[in-house]
Amino acid sequence: MKFDHFKFLVDSMFAPDDFGKVHKKYDAVDPKALNPLVLAYIGDAYFHLFVRGRLLGYEQNKVQILHQFSAQIVSAVWQAKAYIGIEKMLTEEEKAIFRRGRNAKSHAPKSASVAEYHMSTGFEALLGTLYLTEKYDRLYELAEASFEIISEAMMNQVQTKK
């Protein structure tokens, strides 16, 4: 991002209101009205934090290892596998949210196939929607199930390579 663009965003986003406080542009967030990539942005942040917290059960001293491992777990490839594993747990409404995120126009990175990337975007959009609608129990349930699915798949992959 260019400095001028950054300055414009800061100036327009953090303008003071009539009382000298930071003026908010929106009073509420309606996930149905948000771009699915924004939902995925929120879902990605949530899942990354969730995974980092879960990894503390295995390692508490080596930050670099925690970072590398959590980055791998939240990658598009593993999130796509997690979605396949939790799909049977989802309601029709949750599947519709996933499809909306999956079908959003975006560009896949080289580290994942286009299908995996779109699937992970749908997965993240689902998590983002659950977070923004404050369905925290369901969010935790799906994040935990996803973590278990990814963990088991990674363990099987390691054992197969032996």
C-alpha positions in Angstrom: 0.0 0.0 0.0 1.3 3.4 -1.0 1.8 5.9 1.8 -0.6 8.4 0.3 -3.3 5.7 0.2 -2.6 4.7 3.8 -2.8 8.4 4.9 -6.1 8.8 3.0 -7.5 5.7 4.8 -6.3 6.9 8.2 -7.7 10.4 7.6 -11.1 9.1 6.4 -11.4 6.2 8.9 -10.4 8.0 12.1 -12.1 11.3 11.7 -13.4 12.8 15.0 -17.1 13.0 15.7 -18.8 16.0 17.4 -17.4 15.0 20.8 -13.8 14.5 19.6 -14.0 10.7 19.7 -13.3 8.5 16.7 -16.3 8.6 14.4 -17.6 5.2 13.3 -19.0 4.9 9.8 -21.2 2.0 10.7 -23.2 1.3 13.9 -23.9 -2.3 13.2 -22.4 -5.2 11.1 -24.8 -7.3 9.0 -22.9 -10.4 7.8 -25.5 -10.9 5.0 -24.6 -7.6 3.5 -20.8 -8.0 3.8 -18.6 -9.0 0.9 -17.8 -12.7 1.5 -14.1 -12.0 1.4 -14.6 -9.7 4.4 -16.3 -12.6 6.2 -13.4 -14.8 5.2 -11.0 -12.1 6.5 -12.7 -12.3 10.0 -12.9 -16.1 9.9 -9.3 -16.4 9.0 -8.3 -14.2 12.0 -10.5 -16.2 14.3 -9.3 -19.6 13.2 -5.6 -18.5 13.4 -6.1 -17.3 16.9 -8.0 -20.5 17.8 -5.2 -22.7 16.4 -2.5 -20.7 18.2 -4.4 -21.2 21.5 -4.8 -24.9 20.9 -1.1 -25.3 20.0 -0.2 -24.1 23.5 -1.2 -27.5 24.7 1.8 -28.9 22.8 4.4 -26.2 22.9 4.9 -23.2 25.1 8.4 -22.0 24.6 9.4 -22.0 21.0 7.6 -19.1 19.3 9.1 -19.8 15.8 7.9 -23.4 15.9 4.4 -22.3 17.1 4.3 -19.7 14.3 5.4 -22.2 11.5 3.1 -24.9 12.7 0.1 -22.7 13.1 0.7 -21.2 9.6 0.7 -24.6 8.1 -2.5 -25.6 9.9 -4.4 -22.5 8.8 -3.2 -22.9 5.2 -5.8 -23.2 2.4 -4.8 -26.9 1.8 -5.6 -27.9 5.4 -8.6 -25.7 5.7 -10.1 -27.4 2.6 -9.6 -30.8 4.2 -11.2 -29.5 7.4 -14.2 -28.3 5.6 -14.7 -31.7 3.9 -14.5 -33.3 7.3 -17.1 -30.9 9.0 -19.5 -30.6 6.0 -21.8 -33.4 7.4 -22.1 -31.4 10.6 -23.4 -28.2 8.9 -26.9 -26.9 8.6 -28.3 -25.9 5.2 -27.9 -22.3 6.2 -24.2 -22.9 7.1 -23.6 -24.7 3.8 -25.2 -21.7 2.0 -22.8 -19.3 3.8 -19.9 -21.6 2.8 -21.0 -21.6 -0.9 -21.2 -17.8 -0.8 -17.7 -17.6 0.4 -16.4 -20.3 -1.9 -17.9 -18.6 -5.0 -16.4 -15.2 -4.2 -14.0 -13.9 -6.8 -10.4 -14.2 -5.5 -7.0 -15.3 -6.7 -5.5 -18.5 -5.4 -1.9 -18.5 -4.1 0.7 -20.9 -5.6 0.7 -23.0 -2.4 -2.9 -24.4 -3.0 -5.0 -25.4 -5.9 -7.8 -23.1 -7.0 -10.4 -25.5 -5.6 -8.6 -25.8 -2.2 -8.3 -22.0 -2.0 -11.9 -21.4 -2.8 -13.0 -24.1 -0.3 -10.8 -22.5 2.4 -12.4 -19.1 1.6 -15.8 -20.6 2.1 -14.7 -22.2 5.3 -13.3 -18.9 6.6 -16.5 -17.0 5.5 -18.5 -19.5 7.6 -16.4 -19.0 10.7 -16.5 -15.2 10.1 -20.3 -15.2 9.9 -20.6 -17.3 13.1 -18.2 -14.9 14.9 -20.0 -11.8 13.7 -23.5 -13.2 14.6 -22.1 -14.1 18.0 -22.8 -17.8 17.6 -19.8 -18.6 19.7 -20.7 -22.1 20.9 -21.2 -23.2 17.3 -18.1 -21.4 16.2 -16.0 -23.2 18.8 -17.6 -26.5 18.0 -16.7 -26.2 14.3 -13.2 -24.8 14.9 -12.5 -27.6 17.4 -13.8 -30.3 15.0 -11.7 -28.7 12.2 -8.6 -28.7 14.4 -9.1 -32.4 15.2 -9.5 -33.3 11.6 -6.4 -31.4 10.5 -4.4 -32.9 13.4 -5.4 -36.4 12.5 -4.7 -35.9 8.8 -1.2 -34.4 9.6 -0.5 -37.3 12.0 -1.5 -39.8 9.3 0.7 -38.0 6.8 3.7 -38.2 9.1 3.1 -41.9 9.8 2.8 -42.7 6.1 6.1 -41.1 5.3 7.9 -43.3 7.9 
